[in-house]
Amino acid sequence: MATEQLLLFIAAGLLLNLTPGPDVLYIMANALRSGARAGMVAACGITAGCFVHIFAAAVGVSALLAASGTAFTLLKWVGAAYLVYVGLRMLLARAPDAIETGAAGAGTAGATALKGIFLRGFWTNALNPKVALFFLAFVPQFIAPGVGNKPLAFVLLGLLFNFNGLWVNLGWALAAAWLGRHAGRVARAMHWIERGAGLLFVGFGARLALSDAPAA
């Protein structure tokens, strides 16, 4: 790949990762509620989920989803149900009894809670067939026709995309945690922000459930 093409790929990937969506909302909701560490763990979970799509697309699974309406529909409903589940967890989360500053909540997420945050982030991304189709549509545009080993080129570009996306997601987590620390007087409003994010997750799940399979 020419340097200009590589820079274009990196720039496009960064812009796409900066666009708020279910992943960003999940990261920010956890950072606002439990501090920077929880948000960063959520970001790592999202990134881990992306690896599933990168390697699946490289071996042709994403092509199967694009070609098979049944396969797409099955994964679509599983992913939609999981998004709704995550959204309901946010909506029904209990408000903190007493939070004077956002920093006070930063240490509340123990090892078990962090593991749950990571796994929910992983499955939120891994079970979304739209992400698989995104990689199938986006990455090949930057692979030159004459490349001998296209699956390897796909994996390398996918890993680069994911690496850059991780830093963007960590930035979202730190920004949300900073907001939480500097919003002591309105700390309880963070709970309502989390509920708003939960409502959006339910909406994302409904939209995914109602989406059409790609044309074969």
Protein Blocks (a to p, Z undefined) as FASTA:
>chain_A
ZZklmmmmmmmmmmmmmpgcfklmmmmmmmmmnojklmmmmmmmmmmmmmmmmmmmmnom
mmmmmmmmklmmmmmmmmmmmmmmmmmmmmmpccdfbdfbfklmmmmpcfklmmmmmmmm
mmmmmmmmklmmmmmmmmmmmpcfklmblmlmmmmmmmmmmmmmmmmmmmmmmmmmmmmm
mmmmlmmmmmmmmmmmmmmmmmmmmmmmmpccddZZ
